[in-house]
Amino acid sequence: MNHVVIHRDSAIFLSENMPTAVKHAFDMIVRDHQKVFGVLPKFASSPTDADLVIRYATEEDMCPKRVEAFSFRFKQHNGSWSLHIVGNDDLGLVYGLLHYSQTYLGVDPFWFWADIPVSRKSKIEIPVKNFDSPERKVKYRGWFINDEDCLIGWKKGYPPTKEVWYPVFEALLRCGGNMVIPGTDLPRHGIHTDLASEMGLWVTHHHAEPLGAEMFLRAYPGKKPSYKEHPELFEALWAEAIEKQKNRKTIWVLSFRGQGDAPFWHDDQEFDTPEKRGEMISQVVRRQYEMVCQSVDNPVCCIALYGEIAELYKDGHITVPEGVIKIWADNGYGKMVSRRQGNENLRIPSLPAPNDDGEHGVYYHITFHDLQASNHLTMFPSPPELIVKELRKAFDAGATAYLLVNSGNIRPHLYTIDLVSRLWNEGSIDIDRHLQEFVSRLYTAKHQEIADLYRCYFEKSIIYGPNEDDRAGEEFYHHNARRIVAHWMKGNRNAPEPKLFWATGERPFPEQVRWFEEKCKEGLEGWEELYRSCNRLSEQLPEEDRQRFYDQFVLSVKLHVSGCKGFLALCNAFFTFMKHDYPLAFVQVSQSIDYYKEGLFALKCSEHGKWEHFYRADWLTNIKSTLYSLDSLRKFIRMQGDSPHFFLWYREYLMSEIEKHIYLENTHRNPLSDDELAAKLKEKFNIQ
């Protein structure tokens, strides 16, 4: 078979007047060529002088007649073959270039996020065999860069600069995505939206920011956020947003929620029945749709059936304009049911009914932040079979027009991001084969052993409820621990903490603490066993694999181990405190602090090279807040028995019997710090 040979002296031809999206992708290819061959490629002045040609498709190319399609075609000139990457449109060319990058240059979609090196080559040979891109399962596919605290705090600039956003959007395009919500409530002068558009992505909006408009109270502080009272003010914000975005590829979100992503009737209590609420939402959505249609030809619009809006729609209280894509959401834990709201967990199915005409789509979480049990810094806690089953079910129900994935901070979630991107591209997946392929891409050795540990991870997560998706991420160990500390210190030690009912049910506070203690006991052995297995395998890995394995896998395990041990020590301290054994409770809280500090250290160990400071803005799981709460609790406990002079425990437990009777007050004026006292008492009490 004939081949196109690409090497360090090969020349590339890019047709003139290409749009910015293609230019950005071309820049990626130039960079990739330099990595592979050690030099920048040459640039040809005409197609006949080039080994690689990038151009729009012609009729002669017979490229598939659909949006975003691309083809590889081959031309022979003076006895040499050249590769022509041709596309029907801008994104077709972008995807064609990135397919060439991955398939022939060997650049992985996650080369940046997983630090996957690109191998040097003297040449690559491309078989002269036409290729047409397959049709993708989902029309609009993308990420919601949501709860992106690490991305915000990673670099000094705020809002995040191109240095942060470019690799996000590049990875999304390499995964076959074409749509993005670029961040959550970021300042409007930031580069995020403009850069996403420049790179060819459709930009869409948070369901709490319809049409991408500014929040009402931010624009009109002091005014009541009531559409009934101030329709002209709301519509002025919508008109401004439409004018700014009308010339971009925009998927317009029609919605009406209250300020701060809450139901609008929290601010406008006149709407006290489902009928009134549904009619107001329907009225607002109709008006938003009319305004978009007045300024944009054939706009793509959607409505997020999220939370209370989904319930009102399913009960027949909301009408949606014809042609608007209806977006259904999972519960934050991967199940296509309504999300838990505080202690209420109705789990209403969140999929279109068979007779619900029109286009449908899905908003899906592989990471979540709910201040209860979600995974934010760690991998998705349920098995991948759940993700595949739920998304296949959604596809079968007709929800193939749109798939938006809550992707969080990207870096901790590459496995599930890759899994979902395979689904949005192909519609189905062999989970075991995909895992083997994923592991083989990221690591150079021990593929089977690493894959086995990935499978084991999903078996270890704490099961906190009766449903298959009731599995705990790392927030379980932090937000609930802080609630327990606060309730404890307020003196309500027998009255229940209602904000824990979602997990424990209604029971006295000591029984609530006991419930969490038992869950942590059940989970800890499995997590520690997995962590030991990780350490044994790490010792057998090449150095470059070892760090990547830590960043992509071991870190999640370590956060579970440290969180589980810290929470368990806190629960032990509570029951010791209730027995009025304050010195021992003080030591146990100190142990809890030490365990949670291991989580902070685990994050630090992943901040090497370009990742320096990546986790410094851990504001959502917020290990530092957990430590702050525990430190406050430790001081509170010390006040119970060692105040006012903070010398009583030292004298009672640490001084020799002789010294207790002869010491002089003026020689013992410097009380031990909490850490010093805890360390000495721990040794005295023979606590391991």
Salt bridges, closest charged atoms under 4 A:
ASP9 OD1 - LYS42 NZ 3.16
ASP32 OD1 - ARG31 NE 3.46
ASP32 OD2 - ARG174 NH2 2.96
GLU59 OE2 - LYS65 NZ 2.85
GLU60 OE2 - LYS75 NZ 3.32
ASP61 OD2 - ARG55 NH1 2.68
GLU68 OE1 - ARG141 NH2 2.78
ASP108 OD1 - ARG441 NE 2.63
ASP115 OD1 - LYS610 NZ 3.10
GLU125 OE2 - LYS123 NZ 3.40
ASP132 OD1 - ARG73 NH2 2.68
ASP149 OD1 - HIS376 NE2 2.89
GLU163 OE2 - LYS155 NZ 3.51
GLU170 OE2 - ARG31 NH2 2.65
GLU170 OE2 - ARG174 NE 2.86
ASP185 OD1 - ARG218 NH1 2.61
ASP194 OD1 - ARG248 NH2 2.15
GLU198 OE1 - HIS24 NE2 3.08
GLU209 OE2 - ARG188 NH2 4.00
GLU229 OE2 - LYS224 NZ 3.33
GLU235 OE1 - ARG287 NE 3.30
GLU243 OE1 - LYS246 NZ 3.13
ASP261 OD1 - HIS207 NE2 3.17
ASP261 OD1 - ARG257 NH1 2.24
ASP268 OD1 - LYS224 NZ 3.59
GLU270 OE2 - LYS228 NZ 2.35
ASP272 OD1 - LYS276 NZ 3.06
GLU279 OE2 - ARG286 NH2 3.54
GLU290 OE1 - ARG287 NH1 3.36
GLU308 OE1 - ARG257 NH2 2.65
ASP330 OD1 - HIS365 ND1 2.66
ASP356 OD1 - LYS326 NZ 3.64
ASP356 OD1 - HIS360 NE2 3.84
GLU359 OE2 - LYS139 NZ 2.74
ASP370 OD2 - ARG340 NH2 3.66
GLU390 OE2 - LYS335 NZ 3.08
GLU390 OE2 - LYS393 NZ 3.15
ASP418 OD2 - HIS434 NE2 2.73
ASP418 OD2 - ARG441 NH1 2.97
GLU426 OE2 - ARG422 NE 3.90
ASP432 OD1 - ARG455 NE 3.49
GLU437 OE1 - ARG422 NH2 3.04
ASP452 OD1 - ARG455 NH1 3.01
GLU468 OE2 - LYS335 NZ 2.64
GLU468 OE2 - LYS389 NZ 2.67
ASP469 OD1 - ARG347 NH2 2.88
GLU475 OE2 - HIS369 ND1 2.68
GLU475 OE1 - HIS479 NE2 3.71
GLU497 OE2 - HIS487 ND1 3.69
GLU517 OE1 - ARG514 NH1 2.70
GLU522 OE1 - LYS519 NZ 3.78
GLU528 OE2 - LYS565 NZ 3.80
GLU529 OE1 - LYS460 NZ 3.46
ASP545 OD1 - ARG548 NH1 3.09
ASP551 OD2 - ARG411 NH2 3.30
ASP551 OD2 - HIS608 NE2 2.61
GLU598 OE1 - LYS558 NZ 3.25
GLU607 OE1 - LYS604 NZ 3.42
GLU612 OE2 - HIS613 NE2 3.42
ASP631 OD1 - ARG634 NH2 3.37
ASP631 OD2 - LYS635 NZ 3.91
ASP642 OD2 - ARG638 NE 2.81
GLU657 OE2 - LYS660 NZ 3.08
ASP674 OD2 - LYS635 NZ 3.22
ASP674 OD1 - ARG638 NH1 2.71
ASP675 OD1 - ARG634 NH2 2.92
